[in-house]
């Protein structure tokens, strides 16, 4: 091994953090450091905050720690998503101008694809996003919607999903309409509650500034001055997708998200999302964003599961 190669395997890392901040950066029981060690196959040698990082990807590990330090100094906390995102972020530290203030959360794209996705939402009237579970396509869309409403760029948020498991015939389910649609729209409620808190979310629902409804209830409407999100769009038919897209009104922004590997429609029906990706590719003011396993920022096993299924599909 040459001298330069040897040097690249051992990189000093000194952090100017107080004891509380350093403890938060390392995590309980050094959980954050251990995760970075496993991800990059490196070792942190020495005392906390004054390390020698050893391994073939020592430079990448140091950059990840620096990104986490910047985030911690800026926002005072680190979430699991922040930790996973720091290891996938090839673009360096996040510019403050690119951070969405969505209720009580400061949210930004953790990977280059996620940042491109948010940029598309800001610059285009309609954005179609496809990607696997955990790639942020729904959560980031909801964050953009909350940010847009809080800054008065839109008057309301409308969130919808196709209730395909019930054939969009919800009458046989027990309870009132809210109870009927809850199982299909729960992921959207969860994202809103995370950003706004349950009390604030419920208040906005009562004021009708946030509306959550099955896709079938969009028929015949014109959606003006609204941020509209269609989630799980891979389970729309061509006719349903056309119906939804033509609800677009003045001053509105639309985001359509889905995972084209998880279509639950009957075999004889083509996914409306797959069709839309083909026919709308060259229409002005429409962006198409494709996320993949590299953008998954859930538990580390989720990315491995996604990759395993993709490998099996190719075989």
C-alpha positions as CSV (number, residue, x, y, z in Angstrom):
1,X,0.0,0.0,0.0
2,X,1.4,3.5,-0.9
3,X,1.7,6.3,1.6
4,X,-1.2,8.2,0.1
5,X,-3.4,5.1,0.2
6,X,-2.5,4.6,3.8
7,X,-3.3,8.2,4.7
8,X,-6.7,8.0,3.0
9,X,-7.6,5.2,5.3
10,X,-7.0,7.2,8.5
11,X,-8.6,10.7,8.8
12,X,-8.6,12.8,11.9
13,X,-12.0,14.2,13.0
14,X,-12.2,16.9,15.7
15,X,-15.5,18.4,16.6
16,X,-16.0,21.7,18.5
17,X,-19.2,20.7,20.3
18,X,-20.3,20.9,24.0
19,X,-20.9,17.8,26.0
20,X,-24.7,17.7,25.5
21,X,-24.4,18.3,21.7
22,X,-21.7,15.7,21.4
23,X,-23.8,13.2,23.3
24,X,-26.7,13.9,21.0
25,X,-24.5,13.5,17.9
26,X,-23.1,10.2,19.1
27,X,-26.6,9.0,20.2
28,X,-27.6,6.8,23.2
29,X,-24.9,4.1,23.6
30,X,-23.1,5.6,20.6
31,X,-25.9,4.3,18.4
32,X,-25.3,6.9,15.7
33,X,-21.6,6.2,15.5
34,X,-22.2,2.5,15.4
35,X,-24.6,3.0,12.5
36,X,-22.1,5.0,10.5
37,X,-19.4,2.5,11.3
38,X,-21.5,-0.3,9.8
39,X,-22.6,1.7,6.8
40,X,-19.2,2.8,5.8
41,X,-17.2,-0.1,7.2
42,X,-15.0,2.2,9.3
43,X,-13.9,2.5,12.9
44,X,-13.9,5.6,15.2
45,X,-10.7,5.4,17.3
46,X,-9.9,7.8,20.1
47,X,-11.9,10.0,22.5
48,X,-15.4,11.3,21.8
49,X,-15.1,14.3,19.5
50,X,-11.4,13.7,18.8
51,X,-11.4,10.7,16.6
52,X,-9.2,9.0,14.0
53,X,-11.6,7.5,11.5
54,X,-10.1,4.4,9.9
55,X,-11.4,2.6,6.8
56,X,-11.5,2.7,3.0
57,X,-14.5,5.1,3.2
58,X,-13.2,7.2,6.1
59,X,-13.6,10.4,4.1
60,X,-17.3,9.6,3.4
61,X,-17.9,8.8,7.1
62,X,-16.3,12.1,8.1
63,X,-18.6,14.0,5.7
64,X,-21.6,12.3,7.1
65,X,-20.7,13.3,10.6
66,X,-20.1,16.9,9.5
67,X,-23.6,16.9,7.9
68,X,-25.1,15.6,11.1
69,X,-23.2,18.2,13.1
70,X,-24.5,21.0,10.9
71,X,-28.1,19.7,11.2
72,X,-27.8,19.4,15.0
73,X,-26.4,22.9,15.3
74,X,-29.2,24.3,13.1
75,X,-32.2,22.5,14.5
76,X,-31.1,21.2,17.9
77,X,-32.1,17.5,17.3
78,X,-31.5,14.5,15.1
79,X,-34.2,12.1,14.0
80,X,-33.7,8.6,12.6
81,X,-34.5,10.0,9.1
82,X,-31.8,12.7,9.6
83,X,-29.2,10.0,10.4
84,X,-30.1,7.7,7.5
85,X,-30.3,10.7,5.2
86,X,-26.9,12.0,6.1
87,X,-25.3,8.8,4.9
88,X,-27.1,8.9,1.5
89,X,-26.6,12.7,0.9
90,X,-24.0,13.1,-1.8
91,X,-24.6,16.8,-2.2
92,X,-23.0,18.1,1.0
93,X,-24.8,20.2,3.6
94,X,-28.3,21.3,3.0
95,X,-28.8,25.0,2.1
96,X,-31.1,26.8,4.5
97,X,-33.2,28.1,1.6
98,X,-34.0,24.5,0.6
99,X,-35.5,23.6,4.0
100,X,-39.3,23.5,4.2
101,X,-40.9,24.8,7.4
102,X,-43.8,22.5,7.7
103,X,-45.6,23.2,10.9
104,X,-43.3,22.2,13.7
105,X,-40.8,20.3,11.4
106,X,-37.9,21.6,9.3
107,X,-37.9,19.2,6.4
108,X,-35.5,18.9,3.4
109,X,-34.5,16.4,0.8
110,X,-32.0,13.9,2.2
111,X,-30.7,12.7,-1.2
112,X,-30.1,14.3,-4.6
113,X,-33.3,12.7,-6.0
114,X,-35.4,14.0,-3.0
115,X,-34.0,17.5,-3.5
116,X,-34.9,17.4,-7.2
117,X,-38.4,16.2,-6.3
118,X,-39.0,19.2,-3.9
119,X,-37.5,21.6,-6.5
120,X,-40.0,20.2,-9.1
121,X,-42.9,20.7,-6.7
122,X,-41.9,24.3,-6.2
123,X,-41.5,25.0,-9.9
124,X,-44.2,23.0,-11.6
125,X,-47.9,22.9,-11.5
126,X,-48.1,19.1,-11.6
127,X,-45.5,16.7,-10.4
128,X,-45.6,12.9,-10.8
129,X,-43.4,11.0,-8.4
130,X,-42.7,7.2,-8.4
131,X,-40.6,5.3,-6.0
132,X,-40.5,2.4,-3.5
133,X,-41.8,2.4,0.0
134,X,-39.7,4.7,2.3
135,X,-38.3,6.9,-0.5
136,X,-40.1,10.0,0.8
137,X,-42.5,10.6,-2.0
138,X,-45.6,11.0,0.1
139,X,-44.1,12.6,3.2
140,X,-42.2,15.2,1.2
141,X,-45.3,16.0,-0.8
142,X,-47.3,16.6,2.4
143,X,-44.5,18.7,3.8
144,X,-44.6,20.9,0.7
145,X,-48.4,21.2,1.0
146,X,-48.2,22.2,4.7
147,X,-45.5,24.8,3.9
148,X,-47.5,26.2,1.0
149,X,-50.6,26.6,3.1
150,X,-48.7,28.2,6.0
151,X,-47.1,30.7,3.7
152,X,-50.6,31.5,2.1
153,X,-49.6,30.2,-1.4
154,X,-52.6,28.0,-1.3
155,X,-55.8,28.2,0.8
156,X,-56.3,24.6,1.5
157,X,-54.8,21.1,1.2
158,X,-56.7,18.2,-0.4
159,X,-55.4,14.7,0.1
160,X,-56.8,11.7,-1.7
161,X,-56.1,8.0,-2.3
162,X,-58.0,5.3,-4.3
163,X,-59.7,2.9,-2.0
164,X,-59.0,0.1,-4.3
165,X,-59.3,-2.7,-1.7
166,X,-63.0,-1.8,-1.2
167,X,-63.5,-1.2,-4.9
168,X,-64.3,2.5,-3.9
169,X,-67.6,1.2,-2.7
170,X,-67.3,2.0,1.0
171,X,-70.9,1.7,2.0
172,X,-70.5,-1.8,3.4
173,X,-67.9,-0.7,5.9
174,X,-69.1,0.2,9.5
175,X,-69.1,3.7,10.9
176,X,-69.5,7.3,9.5
177,X,-67.6,8.5,6.4
178,X,-64.5,9.5,8.5
179,X,-64.3,6.0,10.0
180,X,-64.9,4.4,6.6
181,X,-62.0,6.1,4.9
182,X,-59.5,6.1,7.8
183,X,-57.9,2.8,6.9
184,X,-57.1,4.0,3.4
185,X,-55.9,7.5,4.3
186,X,-54.1,6.8,7.6
187,X,-50.6,7.3,6.1
188,X,-51.6,10.9,5.2
189,X,-53.1,11.5,8.6
190,X,-49.8,10.3,10.2
191,X,-47.7,12.6,8.1
192,X,-50.0,15.6,8.9
193,X,-50.0,14.8,12.6
194,X,-46.2,14.5,12.6
195,X,-45.8,18.0,11.1
196,X,-48.8,19.9,12.7
197,X,-49.5,18.0,15.9
198,X,-52.9,16.2,16.4
199,X,-54.7,19.2,17.8
200,X,-53.7,21.6,15.0
201,X,-54.5,19.0,12.4
202,X,-57.9,18.3,13.8
203,X,-58.6,22.1,13.9
204,X,-57.7,22.5,10.2
205,X,-59.8,19.5,9.3
206,X,-62.8,21.0,11.1
207,X,-62.2,24.3,9.3
208,X,-62.1,22.4,6.0
209,X,-58.6,23.8,5.3
210,X,-57.5,20.2,5.1
211,X,-59.7,17.8,3.3
212,X,-59.0,14.0,3.1
213,X,-61.3,12.0,0.9
214,X,-61.4,8.9,-1.3
215,X,-60.6,9.5,-5.0
216,X,-64.2,8.8,-6.0
217,X,-65.3,12.0,-4.2
218,X,-63.2,14.2,-6.5
219,X,-65.5,13.6,-9.5
220,X,-67.2,16.7,-10.8
221,X,-65.2,19.2,-8.7
222,X,-62.8,22.0,-9.7
223,X,-60.0,22.5,-7.2
224,X,-58.9,26.1,-7.1
225,X,-56.2,27.6,-4.8
226,X,-55.4,24.2,-3.4
227,X,-52.5,21.9,-2.9
228,X,-53.8,18.5,-4.1
229,X,-52.0,15.2,-3.5
230,X,-53.1,11.9,-5.0
231,X,-51.3,9.1,-3.1
232,X,-51.0,5.4,-4.1
233,X,-51.8,6.5,-7.7
234,X,-50.6,3.2,-9.1
235,X,-54.0,1.9,-8.1
236,X,-56.0,4.3,-10.2
237,X,-57.4,3.3,-13.6
238,X,-56.8,5.3,-16.7
239,X,-60.2,6.8,-16.4
240,X,-59.8,7.7,-12.7
241,X,-56.4,9.4,-13.4
242,X,-57.8,11.5,-16.2
243,X,-60.7,12.5,-14.0
244,X,-58.4,13.5,-11.2
245,X,-55.9,15.5,-13.3
246,X,-58.7,17.4,-15.0
247,X,-59.9,18.7,-11.5
248,X,-56.9,21.1,-11.6
249,X,-58.1,24.6,-11.0
250,X,-56.5,28.1,-11.0
251,X,-53.9,28.7,-8.3
252,X,-53.6,25.0,-7.6
253,X,-50.6,22.7,-7.4
254,X,-50.9,18.9,-7.8
255,X,-48.6,16.1,-6.8
256,X,-49.3,12.5,-7.8
257,X,-47.3,9.7,-6.0
258,X,-47.1,6.0,-6.4
259,X,-45.1,2.8,-6.4
260,X,-45.4,1.1,-9.8
261,X,-44.2,-2.2,-8.4
262,X,-47.2,-2.5,-6.1
263,X,-50.2,-2.3,-8.4
264,X,-53.3,-3.9,-6.8
265,X,-55.7,-3.5,-9.8
266,X,-57.2,-6.5,-11.5
267,X,-54.9,-7.9,-14.2
268,X,-57.0,-6.7,-17.1
269,X,-56.8,-3.0,-15.9
270,X,-53.9,-0.8,-16.8
271,X,-52.5,1.4,-14.0
272,X,-53.5,5.1,-14.6
273,X,-50.2,6.1,-13.2
274,X,-48.2,4.0,-15.6
275,X,-50.3,5.4,-18.5
276,X,-49.9,9.0,-17.2
277,X,-46.1,8.7,-17.0
278,X,-46.1,7.8,-20.7
279,X,-48.6,10.3,-22.1
280,X,-47.6,13.3,-20.0
281,X,-43.8,13.0,-20.4
282,X,-43.5,15.9,-22.8
283,X,-46.3,18.2,-21.5
284,X,-45.0,21.6,-20.3
285,X,-45.3,22.5,-16.6
286,X,-45.3,18.8,-15.6
287,X,-42.4,17.2,-13.8
288,X,-41.8,13.4,-13.6
289,X,-39.5,12.4,-10.6
290,X,-38.2,8.9,-10.2
291,X,-37.0,7.8,-6.7
292,X,-35.3,4.5,-6.0
293,X,-33.8,2.3,-3.3
294,X,-31.0,4.8,-2.8
295,X,-33.6,7.3,-1.6
296,X,-35.1,5.1,1.1
297,X,-34.5,6.7,4.5
298,X,-36.6,4.4,6.7
299,X,-35.1,1.6,8.7
300,X,-31.9,0.3,7.0
301,X,-33.6,-3.1,6.3
302,X,-36.2,-1.4,4.1
303,X,-33.6,-0.5,1.4
304,X,-32.2,-4.0,1.5
305,X,-35.8,-5.5,1.1
306,X,-36.5,-3.2,-1.8
307,X,-33.2,-4.2,-3.5
308,X,-33.9,-7.9,-2.8
309,X,-37.2,-7.7,-4.6
310,X,-35.8,-5.7,-7.5
311,X,-33.0,-8.3,-7.9
312,X,-35.7,-11.1,-7.9
313,X,-37.7,-9.2,-10.6
314,X,-34.7,-9.1,-12.8
315,X,-33.9,-12.8,-12.5
